[in-house]
Amino acid sequence: MRVTLRLIGVLALVLLLWNPAFTRRVPGGGNPIVLLDASLSMRSRPAQWRAALDTARALAGHGIIWRFGSGVAAFDTAAPADGTSRLAPALAAAAARGGPVTVVTDGAIDDVALLPADLIARARVVVVGAPPGPDAFVSAVEGPHQVGTGDTLTLRVTYGMAGRREAGSGKRGARLVVADGGRTIESKVVALPDSGTLTSDVTLPASLFPRPGWTVLEVRLTWPPDSEPRDDAMAFPLLVSSDPAAVILAAPPDWDATFLARTLGDVARVPVKSFAQIAPGTWNDGTTLAPVPPDQVRKAVAAARLVVEVGDPARWPVTSAAALLTWNTGTGSSGDWYLTPAPASPLSGALATVPWDSLPPALAAQPAAPDSGVVPVLEAQLARRGAVRPVATLLETSRGRRAALDVSGLYRWDFRGGAARQAYRTVVAGLVDWLLAGGPGATAWAAPESLDVGNGLPMVWRWVGSGAPRDLPISLEYPGGARVDTLRFGADRRAALTLPVNTYRYSIAAGHGRGLFVVDENSAEWHAPRVLAPQAGRIEPGRAAVDWRDRWWLFALALAAFAGEWVWRRRLGLP
């Protein structure tokens, strides 16, 4: 009896560890579910979407069809419009319903690494459309979106190659062209990679932007063998202003000042001018490093709404700006300082979405006990041990608002990219929003997180006003028409608005924000790689796959067998 119980228990454990799959008939006939890819890449080739629709209908029969892309939706024949292709949510929903699952796609899936192995193994995958041909594309354009008249603008362009191509075809010369309203203002020859992407800087002289106001530059990559024209160009909105609204004084210049100057213009939505003090008492332009008279620096500081002092406090000039951010990177205790938000501060809501445990440590910090009236915003802990002390504070004074950062090395967040870069932008945006909200003319309640967004992706807005977020009416004007919509903010103080490709001038109700942004025709979907291959799946028509681990009684049988053996051995007096 004892041996029999042990054999039963061991056999149950083997079945649970091996977990072989078997099929059973699904109640109600097991109607199939077809998941139809509705991302932009499904219409990258002529008639590809029509072929996908016909394939999905034929495979579904009397079953159902769901569309997937940015989310999961009911079936309709409208042209694909989603800028991303996420299969995991649709696959999980279909598996929960039961029945055979078929995926109709072109193979370009963004979240293929997140697909549960057991779910994707059960599904049948049908890939439609021919492999894409050689495609040269522009994937990113980086640079300040605000410049002053007379400033030099440097754009960093990321471009690459995708699709089938002949050996060595990537070495053929291509040309990067920057145009303004159809007028070419800069052009240069670049070499294309055989795979991956490259970056190239394009410098535009100050004489090209003599008049203040908005303009939309077009950055285009021309290459004759290209097979996909929709990802060859990107729009770059640019605001030219006669006077800078924010001034950065880097004394001395360092990496923190360099990355801050690049980020501040994007998150503050104001023209930014930077000056660098390489030698004590001598100022240089922060972009060109050309010598600048001290009177010009004083004039820019006096006219600015926001002044940022970065570097060594001993070399900072005396300023009485209404909004002042001091960033001490010149002194501090070296080590791995890990930052966390203070328990309660005016920026708690804005910093709530930052993944603090995933961020690299700062290189040095100078924490100190805050004075009376100072509100801590960020705290730091050396090597995740010891006391947690404030390194970023806010202060209201009679002259205006003040913010102080006593930490260096935060540029590593922006350099890493991804979630760390967004965390860096969130911290800078939170500090700047708080500083500018207390100054004259600070009437903006909401601002877009980016001035340009890809085709099929939502334009995300963040709440920058005081108090709790509220719904905001917004008016949009574009060539050929206008529309009125509403920004509905969630708990993360963000609102999303999905719009067709166009250039939009926006105005928030009662004058609480205005500006320009672009929804670009360019999308990563046009050159997305095919990462999902065709497969037959593990499901027979009209039947559903079931694993042994899905049967609860097998766990109970193993527990009962081993427990029975133990009781039997105790009754026999065995250990």
C-alpha positions in Angstrom: 0.0 0.0 0.0 2.8 2.3 0.9 4.6 1.7 -2.4 1.3 2.2 -4.3 0.7 5.6 -2.7 4.3 6.7 -3.5 4.0 5.6 -7.1 0.7 7.6 -7.5 2.3 10.7 -6.0 5.4 10.5 -8.1 3.4 9.9 -11.3 1.2 13.0 -10.5 4.4 15.1 -10.0 5.9 13.8 -13.3 2.7 14.8 -15.2 2.7 18.3 -13.6 6.3 18.9 -14.4 6.1 17.5 -18.0 2.7 19.2 -18.5 1.8 17.5 -21.8 -1.1 19.1 -23.7 -4.2 17.4 -24.9 -7.3 18.6 -26.6 -11.0 18.5 -25.8 -14.1 19.6 -27.5 -15.2 23.1 -26.6 -18.8 23.5 -25.4 -20.9 25.2 -28.1 -18.9 24.0 -31.0 -15.6 25.9 -30.2 -16.1 28.8 -32.6 -12.7 30.0 -33.7 -11.3 33.5 -32.9 -9.3 35.3 -35.6 -7.0 38.1 -34.4 -6.5 40.6 -37.2 -3.5 42.9 -37.1 -4.8 46.5 -37.7 -1.5 48.4 -37.4 -0.3 50.8 -40.1 2.2 48.2 -41.4 -0.7 46.1 -42.7 -1.3 48.7 -45.5 2.3 49.3 -46.3 1.9 47.4 -49.6 -0.9 47.7 -52.2 -3.9 45.3 -51.6 -2.2 43.9 -48.4 -5.1 44.9 -46.2 -7.7 43.5 -48.6 -5.9 40.2 -48.6 -5.8 40.2 -44.8 -9.5 40.9 -44.6 -10.3 38.0 -47.0 -8.0 35.6 -45.1 -9.5 36.5 -41.8 -13.1 36.0 -43.0 -12.2 32.7 -44.5 -10.5 31.4 -41.4 -13.2 32.7 -39.0 -16.1 31.0 -40.7 -18.9 31.3 -38.2 -16.5 32.5 -35.5 -15.5 36.0 -34.5 -12.8 38.5 -35.6 -11.0 40.9 -33.4 -8.7 43.8 -34.5 -5.5 44.5 -32.5 -2.9 47.2 -32.7 -2.6 49.8 -29.9 -5.5 47.9 -28.2 -8.2 45.3 -28.9 -11.3 46.3 -30.8 -14.3 44.7 -32.5 -14.0 43.8 -36.2 -14.6 46.4 -38.9 -13.2 46.9 -42.3 -11.8 50.4 -41.8 -8.2 50.9 -42.9 -5.6 50.2 -40.2 -4.6 53.3 -38.3 -2.8 52.2 -35.1 0.9 53.3 -34.8 1.8 50.2 -32.7 1.1 46.5 -33.0 0.7 44.8 -29.6 -0.5 41.2 -29.8 -0.2 40.2 -26.1 -3.5 41.7 -24.8 -5.5 40.3 -27.7 -3.9 36.9 -27.3 -4.7 36.8 -23.6 -8.3 37.8 -24.1 -8.8 35.2 -26.9 -7.3 32.4 -24.7 -9.6 33.3 -21.8 -12.6 32.9 -24.1 -11.6 29.4 -25.3 -11.6 28.0 -28.8 -9.0 27.9 -31.5 -7.1 31.1 -32.1 -5.6 32.3 -35.4 -3.5 35.4 -35.8 -3.5 37.1 -39.2 -0.6 39.6 -39.4 2.3 40.7 -41.6 4.7 39.5 -38.8 5.7 43.0 -37.6 4.8 42.7 -33.9 6.1 45.2 -31.4 5.7 43.1 -28.2 6.8 39.7 -29.5 9.2 39.4 -26.5 6.3 39.7 -24.1 4.1 37.0 -25.7 3.5 34.1 -23.3 5.2 31.1 -24.8 2.3 28.7 -24.1 -0.3 31.0 -25.6 1.6 31.8 -28.8 2.5 28.2 -29.3 -1.2 27.2 -29.3 -2.2 29.9 -31.9 -2.1 29.4 -35.6 -0.1 32.3 -37.2 -0.8 33.3 -40.8 1.5 35.9 -42.3 0.2 37.9 -45.3 2.0 40.1 -47.7 5.4 39.9 -49.4 8.6 40.8 -47.6 9.3 44.5 -47.8 11.9 45.8 -50.3 14.9 48.0 -49.5 13.9 51.0 -47.4 15.9 54.0 -46.2 14.1 55.8 -43.4 14.4 58.7 -40.9 13.6 57.5 -37.4 14.3 60.5 -35.2 15.2 64.2 -35.3 16.5 65.8 -32.1 17.3 69.3 -31.3 15.9 72.4 -29.5 12.4 73.3 -30.6 12.9 76.9 -29.5 15.7 79.2 -30.7 16.3 82.9 -30.6 16.8 85.1 -33.7 20.5 84.9 -34.5 21.0 81.5 -32.9 22.6 78.6 -34.7 20.4 75.4 -34.8 22.0 71.9 -34.7 19.7 69.0 -35.5 20.8 65.4 -34.8 19.2 63.1 -37.4 18.9 59.3 -36.9 18.4 57.3 -40.1 18.8 53.7 -41.3 18.0 50.9 -43.6 15.4 48.1 -43.5 13.9 45.4 -45.7 15.5 43.2 -48.4 18.4 44.7 -50.2 21.3 43.7 -52.3 24.7 43.2 -50.7 26.5 46.5 -50.3 23.5 48.6 -51.4 23.6 50.4 -48.1 26.9 51.9 -49.1 25.3 53.8 -51.9 25.2 57.5 -51.1 22.1 59.2 -49.8 21.3 62.8 -49.1 19.9 64.5 -46.0 17.8 67.5 -46.9 16.4 70.1 -44.5 13.6 72.2 -46.1 11.3 75.0 -44.9 8.1 75.3 -46.8 9.4 73.4 -49.8 12.6 75.6 -49.9 15.8 73.6 -49.3 17.9 75.3 -46.7 20.6 72.7 -46.0 21.7 69.4 -47.7 24.5 66.9 -47.1 25.6 63.5 -48.5 25.5 60.6 -46.0 26.4 56.9 -46.2 23.7 54.4 -45.3 24.4 51.4 -43.1 23.9 47.8 -44.2 21.8 47.3 -41.1 20.7 49.3 -38.1 20.8 53.1 -37.8 23.4 55.9 -37.9 23.2 59.5 -36.7 24.4 62.7 -38.4 24.4 66.3 -37.3 23.0 69.1 -39.5 23.9 72.7 -38.5 21.7 75.5 -39.8 23.1 79.1 -39.7 21.3 81.9 -37.9 20.5 83.8 -41.0 17.9 81.3 -42.0 15.6 82.3 -39.1 15.4 86.1 -39.2 11.7 86.4 -38.2 10.1 85.4 -34.9 7.2 82.8 -35.0 6.5 79.2 -35.7 7.9 77.3 -38.6 7.8 73.5 -39.5 11.1 72.2 -40.9 11.1 69.0 -43.0 14.1 66.7 -42.6 14.2 64.2 -45.5 16.4 61.3 -46.6 16.5 60.8 -50.3 17.8 57.5 -51.8 16.7 56.5 -55.3 16.2 52.7 -54.7 13.9 53.4 -51.7 10.7 51.4 -51.7 8.7 53.1 -48.9 8.4 56.9 -49.2 6.2 57.4 -46.1 9.1 57.1 -43.7 11.6 59.2 -45.6 10.9 62.4 -43.8 10.0 63.9 -40.4 8.6 67.2 -39.5 10.4 69.4 -36.9 8.3 72.2 -35.3 10.5 75.3 -34.4 9.6 78.4 -32.5 11.9 81.4 -33.3 11.8 84.2 -30.6 13.5 87.5 -30.4 14.2 87.2 -26.6 15.0 84.0 -24.7 12.4 83.1 -22.0 14.9 80.8 -20.2 18.7 81.3 -19.8 21.2 78.6 -18.7 24.4 79.8 -17.1 26.9 76.9 -17.1 29.9 77.8 -14.9 31.8 75.7 -15.7 30.1 73.7 -18.4 29.7 70.0 -17.7 27.6 67.0 -18.9 24.7 67.9 -16.6 24.5 71.4 -18.2 24.8 70.0 -21.7 21.9 67.5 -21.3 19.8 70.0 -19.4 20.1 72.6 -22.2 18.9 70.0 -24.7 15.9 69.0 -22.5 14.8 72.3 -21.1 13.6 73.7 -24.3 11.4 70.7 -25.0 9.8 70.5 -21.6 9.5 74.2 -20.8 8.0 75.1 -24.3 10.0 78.4 -24.2 13.0 79.7 -26.1 16.2 78.8 -24.3 19.6 80.5 -24.5 22.7 78.9 -22.9 26.0 80.6 -21.9 29.2 78.8 -20.7 31.9 80.1 -18.5 35.0 78.1 -19.6 37.5 80.4 -18.0 36.5 82.5 -14.9 35.0 85.9 -15.9 34.7 85.0 -19.6 31.4 83.9 -21.2 30.9 81.9 -24.3 27.9 80.9 -26.3 26.7 77.6 -25.1 26.2 76.2 -28.6 29.0 77.6 -30.7 31.4 78.5 -27.9 31.9 81.9 -29.5 32.9 84.7 -27.0 30.0 86.7 -25.7 30.3 90.2 -24.1 29.2 90.2 -20.4 26.7 92.9 -21.2 24.9 90.5 -23.5 24.7 87.9 -20.8 23.3 90.4 -18.3 20.7 91.6 -20.8 19.6 88.0 -21.5 19.3 87.2 -17.8 17.4 90.4 -17.1 14.8 89.6 -19.8 14.4 85.9 -19.0 11.4 84.5 -17.1 13.6 81.5 -15.9 17.3 81.5 -15.1 19.2 78.2 -14.5 22.6 78.2 -12.9 24.6 75.0 -13.3 28.1 74.1 -12.0 30.1 75.5 -9.2 28.2 78.0 -6.9 31.4 80.0 -6.4 31.3 81.0 -10.1 27.7 82.0 -10.5 26.8 85.6 -11.0 24.3 87.4 -8.8 20.8 87.3 -10.3 17.4 88.4 -9.2 15.3 86.5 -11.7 11.6 85.8 -10.8 12.2 82.1 -11.3 15.6 80.6 -10.4 16.9 77.0 -10.6 20.3 76.4 -9.1 22.0 73.1 -9.9 25.1 72.5 -7.8 27.3 70.0 -9.7 30.7 71.4 -8.6 30.8 70.0 -5.0 29.5 67.0 -3.3 30.3 63.6 -1.9 31.1 61.0 -4.5 29.4 57.6 -4.6 26.3 55.8 -5.7 23.4 58.1 -4.6 20.0 56.6 -5.3 17.2 59.2 -5.6 13.6 58.8 -4.4 10.7 61.4 -4.2 10.0 63.1 -0.9 6.8 61.9 0.9 4.8 65.0 0.2 5.7 67.9 -2.1 4.1 70.1 -4.8 5.6 67.7 -7.4 4.4 64.4 -5.9 1.7 64.0 -8.5 4.1 64.8 -11.4 6.7 62.3 -10.1 4.3 59.5 -9.3 4.9 57.6 -12.5 8.7 57.6 -12.4 10.2 54.0 -11.9 12.7 55.1 -9.2 14.0 51.6 -8.4 15.1 51.2 -12.1 17.1 54.4 -12.4 21.0 54.6 -12.3 22.5 56.3 -9.3 23.8 59.9 -9.3 27.5 60.3 -9.2 27.7 62.8 -6.3 25.4 64.7 -3.9 25.6 67.4 -1.3 22.5 66.7 1.0 21.8 69.1 3.8 19.0 69.7 6.3 16.5 72.2 4.7 15.9 75.6 6.2 12.6 76.7 7.5 10.1 77.2 4.6 12.0 75.0 2.2 10.1 72.0 0.8 12.1 68.8 -0.1 11.3 67.3 -3.5 13.9 64.6 -4.0 15.8 62.7 -1.5 19.0 60.6 -1.8 20.5 57.6 -0.1 24.2 56.6 -0.4 24.5 53.0 -1.7 20.9 52.4 -0.5 22.1 52.4 3.1 22.0 55.0 5.8 19.9 58.1 6.2 17.8 59.5 3.4 18.5 63.2 3.0 17.0 65.9 0.6 19.0 66.9 -2.5 16.3 68.9 -4.3 14.2 71.6 -2.6 11.6 74.3 -3.4 11.3 77.8 -1.8 8.8 80.6 -2.1 10.4 84.1 -1.6 9.3 87.7 -2.0 11.3 87.9 -5.2 9.8 84.8 -6.8 10.2 81.0 -6.7 13.5 79.2 -6.2 14.4 75.6 -6.7 17.8 74.0 -5.8 19.4 70.7 -6.9 22.5 69.5 -5.1 23.3 66.4 -7.1 25.5 65.6 -10.2 25.3 62.8 -12.7 21.6 62.9 -13.5 22.5 63.2 -17.2 23.1 59.5 -17.1 19.3 59.0 -17.0 18.9 60.9 -20.3 21.9 59.1 -21.8 20.5 55.7 -21.1 17.2 56.3 -22.9 13.9 54.6 -22.5 12.2 54.9 -19.1 15.3 56.5 -17.6 15.1 59.3 -20.2 11.5 59.9 -19.5 12.2 60.1 -15.8 14.9 62.7 -16.4 12.4 64.7 -18.5 9.7 64.3 -15.9 12.0 65.7 -13.1 13.1 68.7 -15.2 9.5 69.4 -16.4 8.2 69.2 -12.8 10.8 71.7 -11.5 10.3 74.1 -14.5 6.5 73.9 -14.4 6.5 74.8 -10.7 9.0 77.7 -11.2 7.1 79.2 -14.1 3.7 78.8 -12.5 4.6 81.4 -9.9 5.9 84.0 -12.4 4.1 86.7 -14.4 2.1 85.5 -17.3 2.1 81.9 -16.1 -1.3 81.0 -17.4 -0.7 77.6 -19.1 -2.7 74.7 -17.6 -1.7 72.0 -20.0 1.2 71.4 -22.5 2.0 68.6 -25.0 4.8 66.3 -23.9 6.2 66.4 -27.5 5.7 68.8 -30.3 5.7 66.0 -32.9 4.3 62.5 -32.7 4.3 59.6 -35.2 1.3 58.5 -37.3 -1.3 56.5 -35.4 0.1 57.5 -31.9 -1.7 59.7 -29.4 -0.6 63.2 -28.6 0.0 63.1 -24.8 -0.7 66.2 -22.7 0.4 66.8 -19.2 -1.3 69.0 -16.6 1.0 71.9 -15.6 -1.5 74.2 -13.8 -2.0 74.5 -10.1 -4.4 72.3 -8.2 -6.0 69.0 -9.3 -6.3 68.4 -13.1 -9.7 69.1 -14.7 -11.2 68.6 -18.1 -10.1 71.3 -20.6 -11.7 72.3 -23.9 -9.2 72.7 -26.6 -9.5 74.3 -30.1 -7.5 72.9 -32.9 -6.9 74.6 -36.2 -5.3 72.9 -39.2 -5.0 73.6 -43.0 -8.5 73.1 -44.3 -10.5 73.1 -41.1 -10.9 73.3 -37.3 -12.2 71.1 -34.5 -13.0 71.4 -30.8 -12.1 68.6 -28.4 -11.7 67.9 -24.7 -8.6 66.9 -22.7 -9.6 64.4 -20.0 -6.8 64.0 -17.5 -6.3 60.8 -15.5 -4.7 60.1 -12.1 -1.2 60.4 -13.7 -2.0 64.0 -14.8 -1.9 63.0 -18.4 -4.4 63.2 -21.2 -4.3 61.6 -24.7 -5.7 62.8 -28.0 -5.5 60.8 -31.2 -5.5 62.9 -34.4 -5.0 62.4 -38.1 -1.8 63.4 -39.8 -1.6 67.2 -40.0 -0.1 70.4 -38.5 -2.2 71.8 -35.7 -2.3 75.1 -33.9 -4.0 74.6 -30.5 -5.6 77.0 -28.0 -6.8 75.9 -24.6 -10.0 77.5 -23.2 -9.7 81.0 -21.6 -6.1 81.4 -22.9 -4.6 78.8 -20.7 -2.1 77.6 -23.3 -1.5 77.9 -27.0 1.1 76.6 -29.5 1.7 74.3 -32.4 2.4 70.6 -32.8 2.6 68.1 -35.7 1.2 64.6 -36.2 3.7 63.2 -38.7 3.1 60.8 -41.6 6.3 59.0 -40.5 5.9 55.9 -38.4 8.1 53.0 -37.2 5.4 50.7 -38.6 6.5 51.5 -42.2 9.8 49.8 -41.6 9.1 47.5 -38.7 10.9 44.1 -39.0 9.0 40.9 -39.4 9.6 39.0 -36.2 6.6 36.6 -36.1 6.9 33.6 -38.5 4.0 31.5 -39.8 3.1 28.4 -37.7 0.4 25.8 -37.6 -0.3 26.0 -33.9 -1.3 23.3 -31.5 -5.1 23.5 -31.8 -7.3 21.3 -34.0 -10.4 23.0 -35.6 -13.3 22.9 -33.2 -11.1 21.8 -30.2 -9.2 23.6 -27.5 -5.8 22.7 -26.0 -5.7 21.9 -22.3 -2.6 21.4 -20.2 -2.4 18.9 -17.3 -1.7 21.8 -15.0 -5.1 23.1 -15.8 -6.7 20.2 -13.8 -6.9 21.0 -10.1 -7.6 17.5 -9.1 -4.1 16.4 -10.2 -2.5 18.7 -7.5 -5.0 17.3 -5.0 -4.1 13.7 -6.0 -0.3 14.3 -5.5 -0.9 15.9 -2.1 -3.3 13.1 -1.0 -0.9 10.3 -2.1 2.1 11.7 -0.3 0.1 12.5 2.8 -1.4 9.0 2.8 2.1 7.5 2.5 3.2 9.5 5.5 0.3 8.4 7.6 0.8 4.8 6.7 4.5 5.0 7.6 3.6 6.5 11.0 1.2 3.8 11.7 3.9 1.2 11.0 6.3 3.1 13.3 8.6 4.0 10.5 10.4 7.4 10.3 
